[in-house]
Amino acid sequence: MKNVSSPKFKTQKTAFYVLLTYIICQLSVFLLIFTPGLKDTLLALFSGTPDEQLIKLSGWWSTISFAIAFIVSFLFISRNKNFWNVFSGEKMPLGKAIGWGIIGFFLVFLGQTIGAAIELALGIDKGSENTEAIMNVTKVAPVMMIATVFLGPVLEELVFRRVIFGSIIQNYNFWIASIISAIVFAAIHMDFTHIILYTICGMIFAFLYHKTKRLITPIIAHILLNGFVTFIQMNADKFQV
């Protein structure tokens, strides 16, 4: 029988609540689709053509749902001081961990380059449908950048690195934990053509977390990566000669 008052049980429960919050956030779009009259009522708040209204609603809905999930997740975490204690040993000093977050951005960028080369050798075309879809929304509804550059990376690192990777590694080795969490991370992006690319990124984020024992490290790397990609995509016309 489990000791429901033990720190480990409470941490597992908190991790489950964070995971459940993220899943509800991802599925919240069905509330918009299946609640009678809700979609039409919200569409009326936006100007533009019907297509532009729909894109703006999509951007705002994603951003608000991510913001709610962010707040709820940290409310759960604030009630459990042991949530961050995944690894044995001392955590890397915060300054160095932040530095590794910056280094991590370049590691992930390198990983993406290698992944793209592997995909190209396999005959997989460049370009991500998931990224393209997000950028199309962002161009019409710039508020989406808050979800893409900040809220998304924080929530994804909480779920895929702390909850999934952090839970598995307590019973298995780094490679098993990183591969499983990275594949789930890749699958959730619903861009299965580029699952190799996403899996490599997920494993590098897991490495950064494991090395520093601080989640802030992969969060920084993830934010920098998404910020860089968003900046390049939003200014693609300016870079064309």
TORKOL-4160 file (C-alpha; in steps of 0.2 Angstrom, whole numbers, padded with zeros to 4 digits, m for minus):
241
<pt num="1" X="0000" Y="0000" Z="0000"/>
<pt num="2" X="0007" Y="0017" Z="m0005"/>
<pt num="3" X="0011" Y="0030" Z="0008"/>
<pt num="4" X="0000" Y="0045" Z="0002"/>
<pt num="5" X="0009" Y="0056" Z="0014"/>
<pt num="6" X="0027" Y="0052" Z="0007"/>
<pt num="7" X="0036" Y="0066" Z="m0003"/>
<pt num="8" X="0038" Y="0054" Z="m0018"/>
<pt num="9" X="0019" Y="0051" Z="m0019"/>
<pt num="10" X="0015" Y="0069" Z="m0017"/>
<pt num="11" X="0028" Y="0073" Z="m0031"/>
<pt num="12" X="0020" Y="0060" Z="m0043"/>
<pt num="13" X="0003" Y="0067" Z="m0039"/>
<pt num="14" X="0009" Y="0084" Z="m0044"/>
<pt num="15" X="0017" Y="0078" Z="m0059"/>
<pt num="16" X="0001" Y="0069" Z="m0064"/>
<pt num="17" X="m0009" Y="0086" Z="m0062"/>
<pt num="18" X="0004" Y="0095" Z="m0072"/>
<pt num="19" X="0002" Y="0082" Z="m0086"/>
<pt num="20" X="m0017" Y="0082" Z="m0085"/>
<pt num="21" X="m0017" Y="0101" Z="m0086"/>
<pt num="22" X="m0007" Y="0101" Z="m0102"/>
<pt num="23" X="m0018" Y="0088" Z="m0110"/>
<pt num="24" X="m0033" Y="0098" Z="m0106"/>
<pt num="25" X="m0025" Y="0113" Z="m0113"/>
<pt num="26" X="m0021" Y="0104" Z="m0129"/>
<pt num="27" X="m0039" Y="0097" Z="m0130"/>
<pt num="28" X="m0047" Y="0114" Z="m0126"/>
<pt num="29" X="m0050" Y="0118" Z="m0144"/>
<pt num="30" X="m0064" Y="0105" Z="m0144"/>
<pt num="31" X="m0073" Y="0116" Z="m0131"/>
<pt num="32" X="m0073" Y="0130" Z="m0145"/>
<pt num="33" X="m0079" Y="0118" Z="m0158"/>
<pt num="34" X="m0093" Y="0109" Z="m0149"/>
<pt num="35" X="m0100" Y="0122" Z="m0137"/>
<pt num="36" X="m0115" Y="0129" Z="m0146"/>
<pt num="37" X="m0114" Y="0147" Z="m0151"/>
<pt num="38" X="m0097" Y="0150" Z="m0143"/>
<pt num="39" X="m0086" Y="0150" Z="m0159"/>
<pt num="40" X="m0098" Y="0163" Z="m0168"/>
<pt num="41" X="m0099" Y="0174" Z="m0153"/>
<pt num="42" X="m0080" Y="0175" Z="m0151"/>
<pt num="43" X="m0077" Y="0177" Z="m0170"/>
<pt num="44" X="m0088" Y="0193" Z="m0169"/>
<pt num="45" X="m0075" Y="0200" Z="m0158"/>
<pt num="46" X="m0062" Y="0201" Z="m0172"/>
<pt num="47" X="m0061" Y="0211" Z="m0188"/>
<pt num="48" X="m0057" Y="0206" Z="m0205"/>
<pt num="49" X="m0062" Y="0193" Z="m0218"/>
<pt num="50" X="m0070" Y="0176" Z="m0211"/>
<pt num="51" X="m0053" Y="0168" Z="m0213"/>
<pt num="52" X="m0044" Y="0182" Z="m0204"/>
<pt num="53" X="m0056" Y="0181" Z="m0190"/>
<pt num="54" X="m0054" Y="0162" Z="m0188"/>
<pt num="55" X="m0035" Y="0164" Z="m0188"/>
<pt num="56" X="m0036" Y="0178" Z="m0175"/>
<pt num="57" X="m0047" Y="0167" Z="m0164"/>
<pt num="58" X="m0035" Y="0153" Z="m0166"/>
<pt num="59" X="m0021" Y="0163" Z="m0160"/>
<pt num="60" X="m0029" Y="0171" Z="m0145"/>
<pt num="61" X="m0037" Y="0154" Z="m0140"/>
<pt num="62" X="m0020" Y="0146" Z="m0140"/>
<pt num="63" X="m0012" Y="0160" Z="m0131"/>
<pt num="64" X="m0025" Y="0161" Z="m0117"/>
<pt num="65" X="m0027" Y="0142" Z="m0115"/>
<pt num="66" X="m0008" Y="0141" Z="m0113"/>
<pt num="67" X="m0008" Y="0155" Z="m0101"/>
<pt num="68" X="m0021" Y="0147" Z="m0090"/>
<pt num="69" X="m0012" Y="0130" Z="m0091"/>
<pt num="70" X="0005" Y="0139" Z="m0086"/>
<pt num="71" X="m0004" Y="0147" Z="m0071"/>
<pt num="72" X="m0013" Y="0132" Z="m0065"/>
<pt num="73" X="0003" Y="0121" Z="m0067"/>
<pt num="74" X="0013" Y="0133" Z="m0056"/>
<pt num="75" X="m0001" Y="0133" Z="m0043"/>
<pt num="76" X="0000" Y="0114" Z="m0042"/>
<pt num="77" X="0019" Y="0115" Z="m0041"/>
<pt num="78" X="0019" Y="0129" Z="m0028"/>
<pt num="79" X="0011" Y="0116" Z="m0016"/>
<pt num="80" X="0025" Y="0104" Z="m0017"/>
<pt num="81" X="0043" Y="0109" Z="m0013"/>
<pt num="82" X="0050" Y="0092" Z="m0018"/>
<pt num="83" X="0043" Y="0094" Z="m0036"/>
<pt num="84" X="0060" Y="0100" Z="m0043"/>
<pt num="85" X="0071" Y="0086" Z="m0034"/>
<pt num="86" X="0073" Y="0074" Z="m0047"/>
<pt num="87" X="0091" Y="0070" Z="m0047"/>
<pt num="88" X="0103" Y="0065" Z="m0033"/>
<pt num="89" X="0118" Y="0076" Z="m0030"/>
<pt num="90" X="0119" Y="0095" Z="m0031"/>
<pt num="91" X="0112" Y="0106" Z="m0044"/>
<pt num="92" X="0123" Y="0116" Z="m0056"/>
<pt num="93" X="0125" Y="0134" Z="m0050"/>
<pt num="94" X="0112" Y="0145" Z="m0057"/>
<pt num="95" X="0124" Y="0156" Z="m0067"/>
<pt num="96" X="0132" Y="0141" Z="m0075"/>
<pt num="97" X="0115" Y="0133" Z="m0079"/>
<pt num="98" X="0109" Y="0148" Z="m0088"/>
<pt num="99" X="0126" Y="0148" Z="m0098"/>
<pt num="100" X="0122" Y="0130" Z="m0103"/>
<pt num="101" X="0105" Y="0136" Z="m0108"/>
<pt num="102" X="0113" Y="0147" Z="m0120"/>
<pt num="103" X="0125" Y="0134" Z="m0126"/>
<pt num="104" X="0110" Y="0122" Z="m0127"/>
<pt num="105" X="0102" Y="0133" Z="m0140"/>
<pt num="106" X="0117" Y="0131" Z="m0152"/>
<pt num="107" X="0117" Y="0112" Z="m0148"/>
<pt num="108" X="0099" Y="0110" Z="m0153"/>
<pt num="109" X="0102" Y="0121" Z="m0168"/>
<pt num="110" X="0117" Y="0109" Z="m0173"/>
<pt num="111" X="0105" Y="0094" Z="m0169"/>
<pt num="112" X="0092" Y="0101" Z="m0181"/>
<pt num="113" X="0105" Y="0103" Z="m0194"/>
<pt num="114" X="0111" Y="0085" Z="m0192"/>
<pt num="115" X="0092" Y="0079" Z="m0191"/>
<pt num="116" X="0088" Y="0089" Z="m0207"/>
<pt num="117" X="0103" Y="0081" Z="m0216"/>
<pt num="118" X="0097" Y="0063" Z="m0211"/>
<pt num="119" X="0079" Y="0067" Z="m0217"/>
<pt num="120" X="0086" Y="0074" Z="m0233"/>
<pt num="121" X="0096" Y="0058" Z="m0236"/>
<pt num="122" X="0080" Y="0049" Z="m0233"/>
<pt num="123" X="0071" Y="0059" Z="m0246"/>
<pt num="124" X="0061" Y="0069" Z="m0234"/>
<pt num="125" X="0058" Y="0087" Z="m0239"/>
<pt num="126" X="0063" Y="0102" Z="m0229"/>
<pt num="127" X="0050" Y="0113" Z="m0220"/>
<pt num="128" X="0039" Y="0109" Z="m0206"/>
<pt num="129" X="0020" Y="0109" Z="m0208"/>
<pt num="130" X="0018" Y="0112" Z="m0189"/>
<pt num="131" X="0030" Y="0127" Z="m0190"/>
<pt num="132" X="0022" Y="0134" Z="m0206"/>
<pt num="133" X="0004" Y="0133" Z="m0198"/>
<pt num="134" X="0010" Y="0142" Z="m0182"/>
<pt num="135" X="0019" Y="0156" Z="m0192"/>
<pt num="136" X="0003" Y="0158" Z="m0203"/>
<pt num="137" X="m0007" Y="0161" Z="m0187"/>
<pt num="138" X="0007" Y="0173" Z="m0179"/>
<pt num="139" X="0007" Y="0184" Z="m0195"/>
<pt num="140" X="m0011" Y="0188" Z="m0193"/>
<pt num="141" X="m0012" Y="0187" Z="m0174"/>
<pt num="142" X="0005" Y="0192" Z="m0167"/>
<pt num="143" X="m0001" Y="0188" Z="m0149"/>
<pt num="144" X="0003" Y="0170" Z="m0154"/>
<pt num="145" X="0021" Y="0174" Z="m0151"/>
<pt num="146" X="0018" Y="0174" Z="m0133"/>
<pt num="147" X="0013" Y="0156" Z="m0134"/>
<pt num="148" X="0026" Y="0151" Z="m0146"/>
<pt num="149" X="0041" Y="0159" Z="m0139"/>
<pt num="150" X="0038" Y="0159" Z="m0120"/>
<pt num="151" X="0022" Y="0149" Z="m0114"/>
<pt num="152" X="0024" Y="0134" Z="m0126"/>
<pt num="153" X="0043" Y="0131" Z="m0122"/>
<pt num="154" X="0040" Y="0132" Z="m0103"/>
<pt num="155" X="0025" Y="0121" Z="m0103"/>
<pt num="156" X="0033" Y="0108" Z="m0114"/>
<pt num="157" X="0049" Y="0107" Z="m0104"/>
<pt num="158" X="0038" Y="0105" Z="m0088"/>
<pt num="159" X="0029" Y="0091" Z="m0096"/>
<pt num="160" X="0041" Y="0082" Z="m0107"/>
<pt num="161" X="0057" Y="0085" Z="m0097"/>
<pt num="162" X="0052" Y="0086" Z="m0079"/>
<pt num="163" X="0036" Y="0075" Z="m0079"/>
<pt num="164" X="0040" Y="0062" Z="m0092"/>
<pt num="165" X="0059" Y="0061" Z="m0093"/>
<pt num="166" X="0060" Y="0065" Z="m0074"/>
<pt num="167" X="0048" Y="0051" Z="m0069"/>
<pt num="168" X="0056" Y="0038" Z="m0081"/>
<pt num="169" X="0074" Y="0042" Z="m0076"/>
<pt num="170" X="0071" Y="0038" Z="m0058"/>
<pt num="171" X="0068" Y="0020" Z="m0063"/>
<pt num="172" X="0078" Y="0018" Z="m0079"/>
<pt num="173" X="0094" Y="0025" Z="m0087"/>
<pt num="174" X="0097" Y="0042" Z="m0096"/>
<pt num="175" X="0095" Y="0034" Z="m0114"/>
<pt num="176" X="0079" Y="0025" Z="m0111"/>
<pt num="177" X="0071" Y="0040" Z="m0102"/>
<pt num="178" X="0077" Y="0053" Z="m0115"/>
<pt num="179" X="0072" Y="0042" Z="m0130"/>
<pt num="180" X="0055" Y="0039" Z="m0123"/>
<pt num="181" X="0052" Y="0057" Z="m0118"/>
<pt num="182" X="0059" Y="0064" Z="m0135"/>
<pt num="183" X="0048" Y="0052" Z="m0145"/>
<pt num="184" X="0032" Y="0058" Z="m0135"/>
<pt num="185" X="0038" Y="0076" Z="m0137"/>
<pt num="186" X="0040" Y="0073" Z="m0156"/>
<pt num="187" X="0023" Y="0065" Z="m0158"/>
<pt num="188" X="0014" Y="0079" Z="m0149"/>
<pt num="189" X="0019" Y="0091" Z="m0162"/>
<pt num="190" X="0008" Y="0081" Z="m0175"/>
<pt num="191" X="0022" Y="0083" Z="m0188"/>
<pt num="192" X="0026" Y="0064" Z="m0191"/>
<pt num="193" X="0036" Y="0068" Z="m0207"/>
<pt num="194" X="0049" Y="0076" Z="m0196"/>
<pt num="195" X="0049" Y="0065" Z="m0181"/>
<pt num="196" X="0068" Y="0062" Z="m0182"/>
<pt num="197" X="0071" Y="0081" Z="m0181"/>
<pt num="198" X="0059" Y="0083" Z="m0166"/>
<pt num="199" X="0066" Y="0067" Z="m0157"/>
<pt num="200" X="0084" Y="0074" Z="m0158"/>
<pt num="201" X="0079" Y="0091" Z="m0151"/>
<pt num="202" X="0070" Y="0082" Z="m0137"/>
<pt num="203" X="0085" Y="0071" Z="m0133"/>
<pt num="204" X="0096" Y="0087" Z="m0132"/>
<pt num="205" X="0084" Y="0096" Z="m0121"/>
<pt num="206" X="0084" Y="0080" Z="m0109"/>
<pt num="207" X="0103" Y="0080" Z="m0109"/>
<pt num="208" X="0103" Y="0099" Z="m0104"/>
<pt num="209" X="0091" Y="0095" Z="m0090"/>
<pt num="210" X="0101" Y="0080" Z="m0084"/>
<pt num="211" X="0118" Y="0089" Z="m0085"/>
<pt num="212" X="0113" Y="0104" Z="m0075"/>
<pt num="213" X="0099" Y="0096" Z="m0064"/>
<pt num="214" X="0090" Y="0112" Z="m0067"/>
<pt num="215" X="0074" Y="0114" Z="m0079"/>
<pt num="216" X="0079" Y="0132" Z="m0082"/>
<pt num="217" X="0092" Y="0126" Z="m0094"/>
<pt num="218" X="0082" Y="0117" Z="m0107"/>
<pt num="219" X="0069" Y="0131" Z="m0105"/>
<pt num="220" X="0081" Y="0144" Z="m0110"/>
<pt num="221" X="0087" Y="0134" Z="m0125"/>
<pt num="222" X="0069" Y="0130" Z="m0130"/>
<pt num="223" X="0064" Y="0149" Z="m0129"/>
<pt num="224" X="0080" Y="0154" Z="m0138"/>
<pt num="225" X="0076" Y="0141" Z="m0152"/>
<pt num="226" X="0058" Y="0146" Z="m0154"/>
<pt num="227" X="0062" Y="0164" Z="m0153"/>
<pt num="228" X="0075" Y="0162" Z="m0167"/>
<pt num="229" X="0064" Y="0152" Z="m0178"/>
<pt num="230" X="0050" Y="0164" Z="m0176"/>
<pt num="231" X="0061" Y="0179" Z="m0180"/>
<pt num="232" X="0068" Y="0171" Z="m0195"/>
<pt num="233" X="0051" Y="0166" Z="m0202"/>
<pt num="234" X="0043" Y="0183" Z="m0198"/>
<pt num="235" X="0056" Y="0192" Z="m0207"/>
<pt num="236" X="0060" Y="0180" Z="m0221"/>
<pt num="237" X="0056" Y="0193" Z="m0235"/>
<pt num="238" X="0069" Y="0205" Z="m0228"/>
<pt num="239" X="0082" Y="0191" Z="m0229"/>
<pt num="240" X="0079" Y="0187" Z="m0247"/>
<pt num="241" X="0091" Y="0195" Z="m0260"/>
